Amino acid sequence: MSTIVWNISAMNCYPQAEGETDVVFAVNWQCNGTQEQDGKTYNGSTYGVCVVTYTSGSPYTPYADLTQDQVLGWVWASGVDKDATEAAVNFQIAQAINPPVITPPLPWSA
């Protein structure tokens, strides 16, 4: 079983928008997975950017008070499919553990 970790690597903001300061409009995210098997570590990852929109009058959290969990909630609410993304990372790991194609050394080069 792999370990999946989601991270926010950056957020782009408007300095002023809708009467607020440092209003996030784009979130750079990463989904990374690792799995240990037979003494080896296998990795998979994917990343992206999603657009988020603040509407005047909606609850507003100052930039300095945002948490990664809150922003990840925005990512998933914006259309990033959490389950499908994690499945893609797990597929990468499975392919690394059991590659569908290999390139062995040429038999005469040994």
Secondary structure, 3 states (H helix, E strand, C coil): CCEEEEEEEEEEEEEEECCEEEEEEEEEEEEEEEEEECCEEEEEEEEEEEECCCCCCCCCCCHHHCCHHHHHHHHHHCCCCHHHHHHHHHHHHHHHHCCCCCCCCCHHHC
